[in-house]
Amino acid sequence: MNDKQNQAEFIRLMTNSDQALRRYIRTLVFRDQDLEDVYQTTAVAMWEKFDEFDETRPFFPWACQFAYFEVLQHRRRISRSKMVFDESLIAMLEQEQREEEAIWPARRSALRTCLKELPEQDIGLLRRYYVKREKVVEIAEQFKRPVKHLYNKLDRIRHRLGRCIEKRTRAAGLS
Amino acid sequence: MTKEPEELPEPASDRQAFRQYGELLEGTMSEEAFADFQDKLSTDAEFRRGYLQFVNLDSALPDELERLAWLESDDPQSKVDRGHSIKGPARLIAKWSNWVPLLAAAIACVSLSLHFMPAPRRYDPSISMIQSTEILPVPIKFASITQSIDADWHQAWYGQLLPWSNATDALASGPLWLSKGLLEITFDHGATFIVEGPTKLELLDSQHIRVESGQLCIHALEDSQAVSIRTLSDQIVDLQGEAGIRVGPNSGLEVHLFSGKAEMRSLAIDAGKATLEQKLEAGSAGRVVSYLGQRRFERFDAQEDGFVFQIGSQVIVDPASNRTETLNHFGSEDIAVYSTEPDRQMKLESRPGSLYGRIEPQTKLPQIGISFPQTIDLQTFRFLRLSMVRTHSDETSFAFTPGDKNVDTAVAKAVFLPTPRSFSYQELSAEIPFVDGQSERGFSRGKLTVANQVGNLPRSFQIDYLMVDRYPTIGIAEFDADNYYGKLHSRSIKQATISDGIFRGTSADDDPYLLSYQFQIDADKYNAIEVRMKATAKANFAKIYWGKKGNALGEDKHVVLPKFADDKFHTYLINMTGATDWNDTINYLRLDPCRAAEQSFEIDYIRALSIPESDYDEIDRNSRHPTLTTRKVTQSTL
């Protein structure tokens, strides 16, 4: 396989695992900027070692090994920050996130159903926050509401979604 | 803001945890609170699980909300007062492509070292699959790959590639890449589409496909659900008909609508700009182009060239021109309609859907005179079929009489060669010889010579039908004699009856079928199957399977028939030339009339025909449903 085919193959596999890998990293580093940094270094590291990928094995667990290592490296780089998880906690989280990932498709399916059950104004608020990336402060100003009220509102909606997902996946025997 | 929605009662401690998770991700958590938070995460497994689920939910919401808006955007009402603007599926597209520039840069950074790296082995879908020990949820499937040609394809599920064999069974939501070859994908609701490699697309649900690049041809007919195709900036919605879709790597959606109707929309890239909307009519094509910074719609004539319309078997619905005429069903209760000769030596009796006869010993040339319901042009109809129980092995023949002549002037005598005696119906076939002058006159009568001469024992016979055909034909099931199943085996069909030339039944479950066995079809000669049937609107589409002895029926050898909601009979002519394993001798043919329980259906006949390839175009061109025509028929290798 030439380099071009090699790249195409790598991109295809990465595309498959893109969202799952991002979720995995985010549970370990939780800040968006840290997520992007770790994702980038992970992608480069994986590309460098792509010839060692055993194609008889799934790609995602292989990718997680790189991501985990890069998370630890990243943690060491920003070790002066007090807002980083301990390595022991990261080890726990990464293991449990892999288990969560196994049932994620069912939870995502439940989420889609649960979203349809939300009132329109809740959907509207979520869209402003998550899709249009408006800050809570801006939304609060527009609606002349206290910022805290909007945060509480967001919390309630997310919590409602979380419970709805839990209920549905439990009913399906997946939780 | 409008009235607050009623909240569900919820435990405060749980809600407090959600608040903390939110603060962490939003960056509003203090260092002191973080220390407590981390302690709790380290020691409380339930809290940790809640955290992971919260992060997953929070990560998914942008895409899922945009997906929801996108799906709702088909409904103009949903655009109103939802507190958001419909700008198109930018994020959904981005989720595929947003890391590609990043990766490209990364690749560039390490490209020098690559020159010295051994190239990895090429991915082989047959071996790169999820291991059986992996725990994976069951995807919700709504489509199937029904045909393929030289296809190299993959579908992702849970960030993994599906096992090759499982993936062929059914498809769920997710990206699908076809690097080469052709795939036919059939939605459970009946719509199909042919994908040409290389194409990258994503099945969103049973009605929505997102295409990143590539080419496909959609058939969404009659009562199958409408289908919507989306790209980064454009979409075609509510497509009901047949269309070719083309999406270039750096260009928008190009739609060629060959039949039916659809609406094309170009989603405004910039907020505040109007969305272009154009209705497409059959025969027209459209695309959105950027010109001097403006996006505008270009309309032109639809062009069929370059699209693959169908692979595997070609199905022509309600094909033009009768290929068969029934000369007599022999179902009349009045035997006076038949003349016999010699009169006193042959007795006829009417039986349900058939005619029984007894011939006295020593009778010479026992003949039955038969009138046709219509005049037959023997230049068009060149082949004759006679189904009868023949307890002798003599030669049987049928001679046609010109319209204005005495029956004795019969010409064009077709001879059914002797066959072993049988006590069940046998379909005898013969070619009608061409005689001078026969082209100038229609034939409305004829005489059947049951045997040349009867010996010392009386002979009996029973006739089911007499038919003429344009092409060499085998009546696999004509359902002409009442409640005569012949070599048909049925399963999961209740209230089954055969009368008036029709098989009627109701499906007992979702897998009813009629299996025709113990026959031999020379597949190299008989290259078509014709079925006439009807089913209720809910019956879902029918299937036909075929097989050989020692090579059982299977999903790799079937064709799906389009379904119709009009509760009327439709004729399906299936060109088997390109069908998988349709060669040598075919011994089994199975018709699944529907795929739902408690659905009634009726079948008129199942036939195998030998049709010259050159005739298909004309049959197809004049069919009542020309949309199902095929421009390319190729061997399926699924």
Interface residues (C-beta under 8 A of the other chain):
Chain A: M1 N2 D3 Q5 N6 Q7 E9 F10 I11 R12 L13 M14 T15 N16 S17 D18 Q19 A20 L21 R22 R23 R26 T27 F30 R31 Y39 Q40 A43 V44 W47 E48 F50 D51 E52 F53 E55 T56 R57 P58 F59 F60 K82 M83 F85 D86 S88 L89 M92 L93 E96 Q97 E100 E101 A102 I103 W104 P105 A106 R107 R108 S109 L111 R112 L115 K116 L118 P119 E120 Q121 D122 I123 G124 L125 L126 R127 R128 Y130 V131 K132 V136 F143 R145 Y151 L154 D155 R156 R158 H159 R160 L161 G162 R163 I165 E166 L174
Chain B: M1 T2 P5 E7 L8 E10 D14 R15 F18 R19 G22 L24 L25 E26 G27 M29 E31 F34 A35 Q38 L41 S42 R48 R49 G50 Y51 L52 Q53 F54 V55 N56 L57 D58 S59 A60 L61 P62 D63 E64 L65 E66 R67 L68 A69 D81 R82 G83 H84 R91 K95 W96 W99 V100 L102 L103 A106 I107 C109 V110 S111 S113 L114 M117 P118 A119 P120 R121 R122 Y123 D124 I127 S128 I130 Q131 E134 I135 L136 P137 P139 I140 H154 A156 W157 Y158 G159 Q160 L161 P175 W177
